[in-house]
Amino acid sequence: MLRDSGEVLVAEASEESAFSKLPPRLQESFFELAETAAKRISGILKSEEEKLASIKPFLKFKRIPLGSGEPIRVGVVDGSVSPKLSERLGFRVGVYAASYMVFDGDAIISDGDEDALEAGYIISPQVGSSLHTKKILSLLSTLLERRLALRCMEKYDVDLMLIDGSFYGFRTRCSEIKEKRFGDLGIEGTIARGIESGWDLVKEVYELTRRLKSSGRAVAVIKRVRTSAIDGWLISRSWSLDGVLNRNDRAILRGLMKVGEYFDYDDFLDFHYLLYSGLKSWFREIEREIAKWPESEKLRRALEHVEEKLRLQISTDLCPKGASDREKDEAFREVLSPKRLYLRLSRYASPACIELGDGTDPELALSYLMKSANPATGLPFSIDLIDELISFDRRLASEFADEIEARLLLDGELDADSVYGDFESINPQKPE
């Protein structure tokens, strides 16, 4: 407390920095390392500026359309999972939730809607891989997001439906849990009726995503961009890594786009952007594959190689065991079907990355995103608001597990010591 003219003032508490918690000698070491890192990165950034200037003439940027100016009705949905599982001696515990909001112009009209928010949980024995539990938890959250998005569209007849994340971003690592039966894993929780295995869950998420994407109103807003199609294009010009920027496409475009512009891969690349991104991901094996081919054939052979690998990945993740060639081809085409664009909505943030669903009006979507942009994040305010509403504290799963434990301790038919044992932290040195 501070005293000023007889008044008691309460000093605002400030959080102690991570550096200040370290021993002084270790602090000094990290400051010296930061200086070394800054000098090295300085050289990288200067070289990057030269490379950016060299590729800018090849990239085409268009002005974002202004639209009609009429207010529209927009729904937005997002989900969240506990950032970490609660790891107890006997169980793993995770929680998830999803919610939607609806905007009529600038007004929120979904307040008080009891159908707009749902939550769930998953509990599995403390055995086997935690990665399987995390993937199942993530898919359950995505499934809930898709269901709420479709519910929102039907209930409010929105003009646009925004989802947080790529349409098929859930695909990665689905193959790891496809053959797992939840009963065999001892998994318990809020799992929809009829979903008894990893494949049941993957199939349901996939089918609902297809329905959402084909609605003619869906827009996916992607925050974590990992594609490197521009670097792949640079590779295809020399078949060398010397000229690449080693940056994802969003990072590269940030240094080239002006506010109010958008970038469409179709104006730049002759083939799908994921094929060019694959040139970067699998460059070393592609380099060996095309070494024996003449220059005129190298790009074709390289892209064929990438397509084969992508087809295998997608069919392994999203198709049932023993799927026909037709089913595999359909899944491949479906995953590659969304149109991906980048929009520079703010001078203070990197371009927003979006995917347009089938039949979604590009002018309506782009003009809305431009008008509703938050200058601080470069994303539409609706996405920021739903994210703030639904984001979980990293302690939530642990507190949920504590609540389960407390209720079990009130059950006179259970042995209290056994309950304590099952819910004891798996690492006694680091309580959650």
C-alpha positions as CSV (number, residue, x, y, z in Angstrom):
1,M,0.0,0.0,0.0
2,L,1.0,3.6,-0.6
3,R,0.0,6.7,1.4
4,D,-0.7,10.0,-0.3
5,S,-2.1,13.0,1.6
6,G,-3.6,10.8,4.2
7,E,-5.3,8.5,1.7
8,V,-4.5,4.9,1.3
9,L,-3.8,3.9,-2.3
10,V,-3.5,0.3,-3.4
11,A,-0.7,-0.3,-5.8
12,E,-1.7,-2.2,-8.9
13,A,-0.1,-5.7,-8.8
14,S,2.2,-6.5,-11.7
15,E,3.0,-10.0,-12.7
16,E,6.6,-11.1,-12.2
17,S,8.4,-11.7,-15.5
18,A,9.7,-15.2,-16.3
19,F,13.3,-13.8,-16.6
20,S,13.1,-12.3,-13.0
21,K,12.4,-15.8,-11.6
22,L,15.7,-17.2,-12.9
23,P,19.1,-17.1,-11.0
24,P,21.0,-13.9,-11.9
25,R,23.7,-15.7,-13.8
26,L,21.2,-17.5,-15.9
27,Q,19.4,-14.2,-16.6
28,E,22.7,-12.7,-17.8
29,S,23.2,-15.7,-20.0
30,F,19.9,-15.4,-21.7
31,F,20.3,-11.6,-22.3
32,E,23.7,-12.4,-24.0
33,L,22.1,-15.1,-26.1
34,A,19.3,-12.7,-27.1
35,E,21.9,-10.2,-28.4
36,T,23.6,-13.0,-30.4
37,A,20.3,-14.2,-31.8
38,A,19.3,-10.6,-32.8
39,K,22.5,-10.1,-34.8
40,R,22.0,-13.4,-36.7
41,I,18.4,-12.7,-37.4
42,S,19.3,-9.2,-38.6
43,G,21.3,-10.7,-41.4
44,I,18.5,-13.1,-42.3
45,L,15.9,-10.2,-42.5
46,K,18.1,-8.1,-44.7
47,S,18.5,-11.0,-47.1
48,E,14.8,-11.6,-47.0
49,E,14.0,-8.0,-48.0
50,E,16.0,-8.5,-51.2
51,K,14.2,-11.8,-52.0
52,L,10.8,-10.2,-51.3
53,A,11.6,-7.4,-53.8
54,S,12.5,-9.9,-56.4
55,I,9.3,-11.9,-56.2
56,K,6.9,-9.0,-55.9
57,P,6.5,-8.4,-59.7
58,F,5.2,-12.0,-60.0
59,L,2.4,-11.6,-57.5
60,K,-0.9,-10.1,-58.3
61,F,-3.0,-8.2,-55.7
62,K,-6.6,-7.1,-56.2
63,R,-8.7,-4.5,-54.3
64,I,-11.2,-5.9,-51.8
65,P,-14.7,-5.1,-53.2
66,L,-16.7,-2.5,-51.2
67,G,-20.0,-4.4,-51.5
68,S,-23.5,-2.9,-51.4
69,G,-23.2,-1.3,-48.0
70,E,-26.4,-3.0,-46.8
71,P,-26.2,-4.6,-43.3
72,I,-26.1,-8.4,-43.4
73,R,-26.7,-11.1,-40.8
74,V,-23.6,-13.1,-39.9
75,G,-23.1,-16.1,-37.7
76,V,-19.8,-17.1,-36.2
77,V,-18.9,-20.3,-34.4
78,D,-15.8,-21.4,-32.5
79,G,-14.8,-24.2,-30.2
80,S,-12.2,-24.8,-27.5
81,V,-10.5,-27.6,-25.8
82,S,-8.5,-27.6,-22.6
83,P,-5.0,-26.5,-23.5
84,K,-3.7,-29.4,-21.5
85,L,-5.2,-32.7,-20.2
86,S,-5.4,-33.1,-16.4
87,E,-3.0,-36.0,-15.9
88,R,-4.0,-37.9,-12.7
89,L,-2.6,-41.2,-11.4
90,G,-5.7,-43.1,-12.6
91,F,-7.2,-40.9,-15.3
92,R,-6.7,-38.4,-18.0
93,V,-9.4,-35.7,-18.1
94,G,-10.1,-33.1,-20.9
95,V,-13.0,-30.7,-21.5
96,Y,-14.3,-29.0,-24.6
97,A,-17.0,-26.5,-25.7
98,A,-18.4,-24.6,-28.7
99,S,-20.5,-21.6,-29.1
100,Y,-22.0,-19.4,-31.8
101,M,-22.9,-15.7,-32.0
102,V,-25.2,-14.0,-34.5
103,F,-24.8,-10.3,-35.7
104,D,-27.5,-8.4,-37.5
105,G,-25.4,-5.5,-38.7
106,D,-23.5,-4.4,-35.6
107,A,-26.1,-5.8,-33.2
108,I,-25.7,-9.2,-31.4
109,I,-29.0,-10.9,-31.6
110,S,-28.1,-14.3,-30.1
111,D,-27.8,-13.2,-26.5
112,G,-29.9,-15.3,-24.3
113,D,-30.1,-18.2,-26.9
114,E,-29.7,-21.3,-24.8
115,D,-28.9,-23.3,-27.9
116,A,-25.8,-21.2,-28.6
117,L,-23.4,-22.9,-26.2
118,E,-22.6,-26.5,-25.4
119,A,-19.8,-28.2,-23.4
120,G,-18.5,-31.7,-23.0
121,Y,-15.7,-33.8,-21.4
122,I,-13.7,-36.9,-22.0
123,I,-12.0,-39.2,-19.4
124,S,-9.6,-42.0,-20.3
125,P,-7.5,-44.4,-18.2
126,Q,-3.9,-43.2,-17.5
127,V,-2.4,-45.7,-19.9
128,G,-1.4,-45.6,-23.5
129,S,-0.7,-42.6,-25.6
130,S,-2.1,-39.2,-24.5
131,L,-1.9,-38.1,-28.1
132,H,-4.8,-40.4,-28.9
133,T,-6.9,-38.8,-26.1
134,K,-6.0,-35.3,-27.3
135,K,-6.9,-36.1,-30.9
136,I,-10.3,-37.5,-29.9
137,L,-10.9,-34.5,-27.7
138,S,-10.1,-32.2,-30.6
139,L,-12.4,-34.0,-33.0
140,L,-15.2,-33.9,-30.4
141,S,-14.8,-30.2,-30.2
142,T,-14.8,-29.9,-34.0
143,L,-17.9,-32.1,-34.3
144,L,-19.7,-29.8,-31.8
145,E,-18.6,-26.7,-33.8
146,R,-20.0,-28.2,-37.0
147,R,-23.3,-29.1,-35.4
148,L,-23.7,-25.6,-33.8
149,A,-22.8,-23.9,-37.1
150,L,-25.5,-25.8,-39.0
151,R,-28.0,-25.2,-36.1
152,C,-27.2,-21.4,-36.3
153,M,-27.7,-21.3,-40.0
154,E,-31.0,-23.0,-39.8
155,K,-32.3,-21.0,-36.8
156,Y,-31.2,-17.5,-37.9
157,D,-31.0,-17.8,-41.7
158,V,-27.6,-16.0,-41.8
159,D,-26.1,-14.5,-44.9
160,L,-22.6,-15.7,-44.0
161,M,-21.5,-18.3,-41.5
162,L,-17.9,-17.9,-40.3
163,I,-16.0,-20.8,-38.7
164,D,-12.7,-20.5,-36.9
165,G,-10.1,-22.7,-38.7
166,S,-9.8,-24.4,-42.0
167,F,-12.7,-26.6,-43.2
168,Y,-10.4,-29.7,-43.3
169,G,-7.9,-28.6,-40.7
170,F,-9.1,-31.5,-38.5
171,R,-7.8,-34.1,-41.0
172,T,-4.2,-34.3,-39.7
173,R,-3.5,-37.4,-37.7
174,C,-7.0,-38.8,-38.0
175,S,-5.4,-42.0,-39.2
176,E,-3.9,-42.5,-35.7
177,I,-7.3,-43.0,-34.0
178,K,-9.5,-44.3,-36.9
179,E,-9.1,-47.9,-35.8
180,K,-9.5,-47.3,-32.1
181,R,-12.7,-48.4,-30.4
182,F,-13.6,-46.1,-27.5
183,G,-14.8,-49.0,-25.3
184,D,-11.5,-50.8,-25.7
185,L,-9.6,-47.6,-24.7
186,G,-11.8,-47.2,-21.7
187,I,-12.9,-43.8,-22.8
188,E,-15.9,-42.2,-21.2
189,G,-17.5,-38.8,-21.7
190,T,-20.1,-36.8,-23.7
191,I,-19.8,-38.7,-26.9
192,A,-22.8,-38.7,-29.3
193,R,-24.9,-41.8,-29.6
194,G,-23.7,-44.1,-32.4
195,I,-20.1,-42.9,-32.2
196,E,-18.2,-45.9,-30.8
197,S,-14.9,-45.6,-32.6
198,G,-12.4,-43.2,-34.1
199,W,-13.7,-43.9,-37.6
200,D,-17.3,-43.1,-36.5
201,L,-16.1,-39.8,-35.2
202,V,-13.9,-38.9,-38.2
203,K,-16.8,-39.8,-40.6
204,E,-19.3,-37.7,-38.7
205,V,-17.0,-34.6,-38.6
206,Y,-16.2,-35.1,-42.3
207,E,-19.9,-35.4,-43.4
208,L,-21.0,-32.4,-41.4
209,T,-18.1,-30.4,-42.8
210,R,-19.2,-31.2,-46.3
211,R,-22.7,-30.1,-45.5
212,L,-21.4,-26.8,-44.0
213,K,-19.0,-26.1,-46.9
214,S,-21.7,-26.8,-49.5
215,S,-24.2,-24.4,-47.9
216,G,-23.4,-21.5,-50.1
217,R,-22.7,-19.3,-47.0
218,A,-19.7,-20.7,-45.3
219,V,-16.3,-18.9,-44.7
220,A,-13.4,-20.4,-42.8
221,V,-11.0,-18.0,-41.1
222,I,-7.6,-19.5,-40.6
223,K,-5.2,-18.2,-37.9
224,R,-2.4,-20.7,-38.1
225,V,-1.1,-20.9,-41.6
226,R,1.5,-23.5,-42.5
227,T,1.4,-23.6,-46.3
228,S,4.5,-22.6,-48.2
229,A,3.3,-22.5,-51.8
230,I,5.3,-19.4,-52.6
231,D,8.5,-21.1,-51.5
232,G,7.4,-24.1,-53.5
233,W,7.0,-21.9,-56.5
234,L,10.5,-20.5,-56.0
235,I,11.9,-24.0,-55.8
236,S,10.2,-24.9,-59.1
237,R,12.2,-22.1,-60.8
238,S,15.6,-23.4,-59.9
239,W,15.1,-26.8,-58.1
240,S,17.2,-25.5,-55.3
241,L,16.6,-24.3,-51.7
242,D,19.0,-21.4,-52.1
243,G,16.3,-18.9,-53.2
244,V,13.6,-19.8,-50.7
245,L,12.4,-17.5,-47.9
246,N,11.7,-20.3,-45.4
247,R,8.5,-18.5,-44.4
248,N,4.9,-19.6,-44.7
249,D,2.8,-17.7,-47.2
250,R,1.1,-15.4,-44.8
251,A,4.4,-14.2,-43.4
252,I,5.7,-13.6,-47.0
253,L,2.5,-11.7,-48.0
254,R,2.6,-9.5,-45.0
255,G,5.7,-7.7,-46.4
256,L,4.1,-7.2,-49.8
257,M,0.4,-6.5,-49.5
258,K,-1.3,-3.1,-48.9
259,V,-4.3,-2.6,-46.7
260,G,-7.5,-3.2,-48.7
261,E,-5.9,-5.8,-51.1
262,Y,-6.4,-9.5,-51.4
263,F,-4.3,-12.3,-52.9
264,D,-5.7,-15.3,-54.8
265,Y,-3.5,-18.3,-55.5
266,D,-5.3,-18.9,-58.8
267,D,-3.8,-15.6,-60.1
268,F,-0.3,-16.8,-59.3
269,L,0.0,-20.6,-59.6
270,D,-0.9,-22.9,-62.5
271,F,-1.7,-25.8,-60.2
272,H,-3.2,-26.2,-56.7
273,Y,-1.4,-24.3,-53.9
274,L,-1.1,-27.5,-51.8
275,L,0.9,-29.2,-54.6
276,Y,3.4,-26.3,-54.6
277,S,3.6,-26.3,-50.8
278,G,4.4,-30.0,-51.1
279,L,7.4,-29.2,-53.2
280,K,8.9,-27.5,-50.1
281,S,7.8,-30.2,-47.6
282,W,9.2,-33.1,-49.6
283,F,11.9,-31.4,-51.6
284,R,14.8,-33.8,-50.8
285,E,12.9,-36.9,-52.1
286,I,11.5,-34.9,-55.0
287,E,15.1,-33.8,-55.9
288,R,16.1,-37.4,-56.2
289,E,12.9,-38.3,-58.1
290,I,13.3,-35.7,-60.9
291,A,17.1,-35.9,-61.2
292,K,16.9,-38.2,-64.3
293,W,14.3,-36.1,-66.1
294,P,14.8,-33.3,-68.6
295,E,14.1,-29.7,-67.4
296,S,10.9,-29.6,-69.4
297,E,9.5,-32.6,-67.5
298,K,10.7,-31.8,-63.9
299,L,7.8,-29.7,-62.7
300,R,5.2,-32.2,-64.0
301,R,6.9,-35.1,-62.4
302,A,7.5,-33.2,-59.1
303,L,3.8,-32.2,-58.8
304,E,2.7,-35.8,-59.7
305,H,5.0,-37.0,-56.8
306,V,3.4,-34.5,-54.4
307,E,-0.1,-35.4,-55.5
308,E,0.5,-39.1,-54.9
309,K,1.7,-38.4,-51.4
310,L,-1.2,-36.0,-50.7
311,R,-3.7,-38.6,-52.0
312,L,-2.2,-41.2,-49.7
313,Q,-2.3,-38.9,-46.7
314,I,-5.9,-37.8,-47.3
315,S,-7.3,-41.2,-48.0
316,T,-5.5,-42.7,-44.9
317,D,-7.0,-40.0,-42.7
318,L,-10.5,-39.7,-44.2
319,C,-11.4,-42.9,-45.9
320,P,-12.6,-46.2,-44.4
321,K,-10.3,-49.3,-44.5
322,G,-10.6,-50.9,-47.9
323,A,-12.0,-47.8,-49.5
324,S,-12.4,-47.9,-53.3
325,D,-10.4,-45.7,-55.7
326,R,-13.6,-43.7,-56.3
327,E,-13.9,-42.9,-52.5
328,K,-10.3,-42.0,-52.2
329,D,-10.5,-39.7,-55.3
330,E,-13.6,-38.0,-53.9
331,A,-12.0,-37.3,-50.6
332,F,-8.9,-35.9,-52.3
333,R,-10.9,-33.6,-54.4
334,E,-13.1,-32.5,-51.5
335,V,-10.1,-31.5,-49.3
336,L,-8.6,-29.5,-52.1
337,S,-11.8,-27.8,-53.2
338,P,-12.0,-24.8,-50.9
339,K,-10.8,-21.5,-52.4
340,R,-8.1,-19.9,-50.2
341,L,-7.5,-16.2,-50.2
342,Y,-5.4,-13.7,-48.1
343,L,-6.9,-10.3,-47.2
344,R,-4.9,-7.4,-45.8
345,L,-7.4,-5.9,-43.4
346,S,-5.1,-3.8,-41.2
347,R,-1.7,-2.2,-41.4
348,Y,-0.9,-3.4,-37.9
349,A,-1.4,-7.1,-38.6
350,S,-0.6,-9.8,-41.1
351,P,-3.1,-10.7,-43.8
352,A,-6.1,-12.7,-42.8
353,C,-6.3,-16.1,-44.5
354,I,-9.8,-17.4,-45.4
355,E,-11.4,-20.3,-47.3
356,L,-14.6,-19.9,-49.2
357,G,-17.1,-22.7,-49.2
358,D,-18.9,-23.9,-52.3
359,G,-21.2,-21.2,-53.7
360,T,-20.3,-18.5,-51.1
361,D,-20.5,-15.0,-52.7
362,P,-16.9,-13.7,-52.8
363,E,-17.9,-10.1,-52.9
364,L,-20.3,-10.4,-50.0
365,A,-17.7,-12.3,-47.9
366,L,-14.7,-10.0,-48.7
367,S,-16.6,-6.7,-48.3
368,Y,-18.0,-7.9,-44.9
369,L,-14.5,-8.9,-43.6
370,M,-13.0,-5.6,-44.7
371,K,-15.7,-3.5,-43.0
372,S,-15.7,-5.6,-39.8
373,A,-12.0,-5.8,-39.3
374,N,-10.3,-5.3,-36.0
375,P,-7.2,-3.1,-36.6
376,A,-5.4,-4.8,-33.7
377,T,-5.7,-8.4,-35.0
378,G,-6.4,-8.0,-38.7
379,L,-9.4,-10.3,-38.2
380,P,-13.2,-9.6,-38.2
381,F,-14.5,-8.4,-34.8
382,S,-16.9,-11.3,-34.7
383,I,-14.1,-13.9,-34.7
384,D,-12.3,-12.0,-32.0
385,L,-15.5,-11.8,-29.8
386,I,-16.3,-15.5,-30.2
387,D,-12.7,-16.4,-29.4
388,E,-12.8,-14.3,-26.3
389,L,-16.0,-15.9,-25.2
390,I,-15.0,-19.5,-25.7
391,S,-11.2,-19.6,-24.9
392,F,-10.2,-21.9,-22.0
393,D,-7.8,-21.2,-19.2
394,R,-5.1,-23.9,-19.1
395,R,-6.2,-24.8,-15.6
396,L,-9.8,-25.7,-16.5
397,A,-9.3,-29.4,-17.0
398,S,-7.5,-29.7,-13.7
399,E,-10.3,-27.8,-11.9
400,F,-12.9,-30.0,-13.6
401,A,-11.1,-33.1,-12.4
402,D,-11.0,-31.6,-8.9
403,E,-14.8,-31.1,-9.1
404,I,-15.3,-34.8,-10.1
405,E,-13.0,-35.9,-7.2
406,A,-14.9,-33.7,-4.7
407,R,-18.3,-35.3,-5.7
408,L,-16.8,-38.8,-5.6
409,L,-15.6,-38.2,-2.0
410,L,-19.1,-37.4,-1.0
411,D,-20.2,-40.8,-2.1
412,G,-20.3,-42.9,1.0
413,E,-20.1,-46.2,-0.9
414,L,-16.6,-45.4,-2.2
415,D,-13.3,-45.7,-0.4
416,A,-12.0,-42.2,0.1
417,D,-8.3,-43.3,-0.1
418,S,-8.9,-45.0,-3.4
419,V,-10.5,-41.9,-4.8
420,Y,-7.6,-39.8,-3.6
421,G,-5.2,-42.2,-5.2
422,D,-6.9,-42.2,-8.6
423,F,-7.0,-38.4,-8.7
424,E,-3.6,-37.7,-7.3
425,S,-1.3,-35.8,-9.7
426,I,0.7,-38.1,-11.9
427,N,3.8,-36.1,-11.0
428,P,3.9,-35.4,-7.2
429,Q,6.7,-32.8,-7.7
430,K,4.6,-30.6,-9.9
431,P,1.0,-30.4,-8.9
432,E,-1.3,-29.2,-11.7
